Amino acid sequence: LLILVVGWIVARIVKAAVYRLMKKTNLDNRLAGSVSEDGEPTKLNIEKWVSSAAFYLVMLFVLVAFFQAVELPAVAAPLNSMLDQLATAAPQLLGAVLILLVAWLVATVAKFVVRRTMSMTKLDEKLAAQADIDEPKVNVADSLANGIFWLVFLLFLPAVLNALGMAGLVEPVTGVVDTLLGAIPNIFGAALS
């Protein structure tokens, strides 16, 4: 019983520490702001998800220790097997998360550059003037910047799937990416015409 109580307290402390650390990074607001349509952040609550995952991971270790202490190996063995599988998958998952982080950084920079370039060229105003529209309902610069953001994520998707060991999904996704990249010159050519 002492193992359960102390383990639960430690798990709550770990959950609170992870939550505070995630709050300091302001990660959910940054992610939400980068993927939202109008730049206004939507609440993702990543801090709660990550801190809850940390809590349950610690509690899994606590339960294994508890069942081994009360000499119930039949109950502890499946939990121990699950922990072994998590430990085996952790490097792959960490690699995928790092690739996603790089993808997010590159996509955010590309989105910023496209949005800044489009605002400097005043493309929205020029298009609105050509179409004889006083106030355009769709901001072309923001739409193009968001499209570039998601295109960069799509380019990184095969690497993420490779890192996770999902070789069966890599080939179809690579085919989609190749088809999309093959169509981009045609899209630019049509836009310039």
FENMO-V413791 format. One record per pair of residues at least 24 apart in sequence whose ideal C-beta (glycine too) atoms are under 10 Angstrom apart, sorted by the first residue. I is the first residue (numbers start at 0). J is the second residue. Records with the same first field share a line. If there is no record, write none. Layout:
I = J, J
This chain:
0 = 65, 68, 69
1 = 65, 68
2 = 61, 62, 64, 65, 66, 67, 68, 69
3 = 58, 61, 62, 64, 65, 68
4 = 61
5 = 61, 64
6 = 57, 58, 59, 60, 61, 62, 63, 64, 65
7 = 54, 57, 58, 61
8 = 61
9 = 54, 57, 58, 60, 61
10 = 53, 54, 55, 56, 57, 58, 59, 60, 61
11 = 54, 57, 58
12 = 54, 57
13 = 50, 53, 54, 56, 57, 58
14 = 47, 49, 50, 51, 52, 53, 54, 55, 56, 57, 58
15 = 50, 53, 54
16 = 50, 53
17 = 46, 49, 50, 51, 52, 53, 54, 57
18 = 46, 47, 49, 50, 51, 53, 54
19 = 46, 50
20 = 46, 49, 50, 53
21 = 45, 46, 47, 48, 49, 50, 53
22 = 46, 50
29 = 103, 107
30 = 103, 107
32 = 107
33 = 103, 104, 106, 107, 110, 111, 145, 148
34 = 103, 106, 107, 110, 145, 148, 149, 152
35 = 145
36 = 138, 141, 142, 145
37 = 138, 141, 145
38 = 114, 141, 144, 145
56 = 82, 85
59 = 85
88 = 163, 164
90 = 162
91 = 161, 162, 163, 164, 165
92 = 162, 163
93 = 162
94 = 158, 159, 161, 162, 163, 164
95 = 158, 159, 160, 161, 162, 163, 164, 165
96 = 159, 162
97 = 159, 162
98 = 155, 156, 157, 158, 159, 160, 161, 162, 163
99 = 152, 155, 156, 158, 159, 162
101 = 155, 158
102 = 148, 151, 152, 153, 154, 155, 156, 158, 159
103 = 148, 151, 152, 155
104 = 151
105 = 148, 151, 152, 154, 155
106 = 145, 147, 148, 149, 150, 151, 152, 153, 154, 155
107 = 148, 151
108 = 148, 151
109 = 144, 147, 148, 150, 151
110 = 141, 143, 144, 145, 146, 147, 148, 149, 150, 151
111 = 144, 147, 148
112 = 144, 147
113 = 140, 141, 143, 144, 145, 146, 147, 148
114 = 138, 140, 141, 143, 144, 145, 147, 148
115 = 140, 144
116 = 140, 143, 144
117 = 141, 142, 143, 144
118 = 144
150 = 176, 179, 180, 183
153 = 179, 180
154 = 179, 180
